[in-house]
């Protein structure tokens, strides 16, 4: 969306009009056009809790053979950007081959993340 776009009260996007004209969304413009910028960040993505009582190891790839990059603190939540199959791991939420990509070059086993699903909840990683 560029600075000539605006969103009305119902969430409909249209082009901003000028004083005394009607924008393409049917809203009459009374004065200077209002520009709205919408930014979606990782903070607004769905976050999933890590199993209670675990300081989960984050690895550079989808398996325990990959180096540990860092460990998550107790009670952590993660945003999953994509998922892929890797090594089979058994954790508190079952046994799975699904690994969650939580940041560039950072993976955790889905068996330690409460997604509410046994399958994919995010797009597959390339």
C-alpha positions as CSV (number, residue, x, y, z in Angstrom):
1,X,0.0,0.0,0.0
2,X,1.5,3.4,-0.9
3,X,0.7,6.8,0.6
4,X,-2.2,7.3,-1.8
5,X,-4.2,4.4,-0.4
6,X,-6.4,4.5,2.6
7,X,-8.6,2.1,4.6
8,X,-12.1,3.1,5.6
9,X,-13.8,2.2,8.9
10,X,-14.9,-1.2,7.5
11,X,-11.4,-2.1,6.4
12,X,-12.0,-1.5,2.7
13,X,-9.0,-0.1,0.9
14,X,-9.5,2.6,-1.7
15,X,-7.6,5.5,-3.2
16,X,-7.6,8.7,-1.2
17,X,-9.5,11.6,-2.7
18,X,-8.8,15.3,-2.5
19,X,-10.9,17.9,-0.8
20,X,-14.4,18.0,-2.1
21,X,-14.1,14.8,-4.1
22,X,-15.0,11.2,-3.6
23,X,-12.3,8.5,-3.4
24,X,-12.6,5.2,-5.3
25,X,-13.9,3.6,-2.1
26,X,-17.0,5.8,-2.1
27,X,-16.0,7.9,0.9
28,X,-16.2,11.7,0.5
29,X,-12.9,13.4,1.3
30,X,-13.3,16.6,3.4
31,X,-9.9,18.1,3.5
32,X,-6.4,16.7,3.0
33,X,-6.2,13.0,2.2
34,X,-5.2,10.8,5.1
35,X,-2.4,8.4,4.3
36,X,-2.2,5.1,6.2
37,X,0.8,2.7,6.3
38,X,0.2,-0.8,7.4
39,X,3.3,-2.9,8.5
40,X,3.1,-6.5,9.4
41,X,5.9,-7.7,11.6
42,X,6.9,-11.0,13.1
43,X,5.6,-9.8,16.4
44,X,2.0,-10.0,15.0
45,X,2.5,-13.6,13.8
46,X,1.0,-16.5,15.7
47,X,3.3,-17.6,18.5
48,X,3.3,-21.1,19.9
49,X,4.4,-22.1,23.4
50,X,7.4,-24.4,24.0
51,X,6.6,-27.3,26.3
52,X,6.7,-26.2,30.0
53,X,9.9,-27.0,31.8
54,X,12.2,-27.2,28.8
55,X,15.0,-25.0,27.7
56,X,14.8,-26.0,24.1
57,X,17.9,-26.3,22.0
58,X,17.7,-24.3,18.7
59,X,19.7,-25.9,15.9
60,X,21.1,-24.7,12.6
61,X,19.2,-27.4,10.7
62,X,16.3,-29.9,11.1
63,X,18.1,-32.6,13.1
64,X,20.1,-33.2,16.3
65,X,23.2,-33.7,14.2
66,X,23.2,-29.9,13.4
67,X,25.1,-27.6,15.8
68,X,23.2,-25.9,18.7
69,X,22.8,-22.2,17.9
70,X,21.2,-21.2,21.2
71,X,18.8,-22.4,23.8
72,X,15.4,-20.9,24.4
73,X,14.5,-19.9,28.0
74,X,11.8,-21.6,30.1
75,X,8.3,-20.6,29.1
76,X,9.4,-19.4,25.6
77,X,7.0,-18.9,22.7
78,X,8.1,-19.1,19.1
79,X,6.8,-17.7,15.8
80,X,7.1,-20.4,13.0
81,X,8.1,-18.9,9.7
82,X,8.1,-22.3,7.8
83,X,8.4,-26.0,8.5
84,X,10.2,-28.9,6.9
85,X,10.8,-32.6,7.5
86,X,14.0,-33.7,9.2
87,X,15.2,-36.2,11.8
88,X,12.5,-38.0,13.8
89,X,12.3,-36.7,17.4
90,X,10.2,-37.7,20.4
91,X,9.2,-35.0,22.8
92,X,6.3,-34.1,25.1
93,X,3.9,-33.5,22.2
94,X,4.6,-36.8,20.5
95,X,7.0,-38.2,17.8
96,X,7.4,-36.3,14.6
97,X,9.8,-35.5,11.7
98,X,8.5,-31.9,11.5
99,X,11.0,-29.2,12.3
100,X,10.0,-25.5,12.8
101,X,12.1,-22.7,11.4
102,X,11.9,-19.9,14.0
103,X,14.5,-17.5,12.5
104,X,17.1,-17.6,9.7
105,X,19.1,-20.7,10.3
106,X,17.3,-21.7,13.5
107,X,15.2,-24.8,13.9
108,X,13.4,-26.6,16.7
109,X,11.7,-30.0,16.7
110,X,7.9,-29.6,16.5
111,X,7.6,-32.3,19.2
112,X,8.5,-29.6,21.8
113,X,6.1,-26.9,20.4
114,X,2.4,-26.9,21.2
115,X,0.9,-26.1,17.8
116,X,-2.3,-28.1,18.3
117,X,-1.6,-30.1,15.2
118,X,0.3,-33.2,14.2
119,X,0.9,-31.7,10.7
120,X,2.1,-28.4,9.2
121,X,0.8,-25.2,10.6
122,X,3.1,-23.0,8.5
123,X,4.3,-23.1,4.9
124,X,7.0,-25.6,4.0
125,X,10.5,-24.3,4.0
126,X,12.2,-24.2,0.6
